[in-house]
Amino acid sequence: MDFDNLLQYFIRLMIILLINPLHECAHAWAAYKLGDDTARQEGRMTLSPLAHIDPFGALLLLLCGFGWAKPVPVNPNHFDNPRKGMMLTAIAGPLSNLLAALAGVIALRLYAGGLEAVNDALFYFVIININLCVFNLIPVPPLDGSRVLTYFLPPNAAVWFMRNQKYFYGVVMLLMVTGILSKPLTYLVQWVYELLVLLTGFLG
């Protein structure tokens, strides 16, 4: 197995063991802070990858580069404001990835000139987190962005949107498969990366 293949598997393991658990734990923590302890009771408010791994999703991610983690259970009836609670819980996942990416950029700044392998690992950590942040904010169920969108929609429009979620999701998946969505997503990832680099410029 050559170096490029090893690097691909390393990146996928990083997602399974570190980045996905961070994302899901952020959902669980936000829900708990907002009054719903369902995820905490089920042991999901942790960074342990064992609590968040979906066996089939992890296997697909490891072998094919596309997979998923186990969704965090949330009971909106425990929130004082269910719509707002769901929105804040949903956005906590992408926000955790953005903060992790910022931490990664800071580490890159501070570690500049070190071992190339460490720099590469930090760079991929940053890019993967930005990718997950941007992708999950696409406003289509079951992605986190859909909860953000429905919060700002009028109630009737939100209900219609959720009832027809499978069609919207199908359209987005079609755009992804055909590559039409790749260019704008890549542009957004690059823009976010450059913004984080700009914000940390004072570090040298």
Secondary structure, DSSP 8 states (H G I E B T S, - for coil): --HHHHHHHHHHHHIIIIIHHHHHHHHHHHHHHTT--HHHHTT-SS--GGGTB-HHHHHHHHHHS---B------GGGSSSHHHHHHHHHHHHHHHHHHHHHHHHHHHHHTTTS-HHHHHHHHHHHHHHHHHHHHHTSSSTTSHHHHHHHHHS-HHHHHHHHHTHHHHHHHHHHHHHHTTTHHHHHHHHHHHHHHHHHHTGGG-
